[in-house]
Amino acid sequence: MFEPIKTSTYFLVMLVLRDGPRHGYEIAASIKDRSQGYFSISFGSLYPVLHKLEKDSLVEAQWQEAGDVKSKKVYKLTDKGSRQLTAELEQFNAMITAFKGFIGEGV
């Protein structure tokens, strides 16, 4: 069964990471910016999603130097994650096509 909130969060994170490695703040900002504020994700919600994606081997994380004192964890899609995202994009595009039958092309 389609779970819009949960599914869209994982899907959106993976779509952002398709463009290259990002740390948590960049992922959250990109989701908000690219959706023109329609979607946003709190850090309290983002990190459990990232950890689940990492556990499922869809993303991997590495620590990177971020300045004099700090390091930041940067996430990127794995090959498995890229394949999963491609499959999900195909399903999403099929769903869009089906919805167009109800709402019309011009909407």
Secondary structure, DSSP 8 states (H G I E B T S, - for coil): ---HHHHHHHHHHHHHHHTS-EEHHHHHHHHHHHTTTS----HHHHHHHHHHHHHTTSEEEEEEE-SSS-EEEEEEE-HHHHHHHHHHHHHHHHHHHHHHHHH-TT-
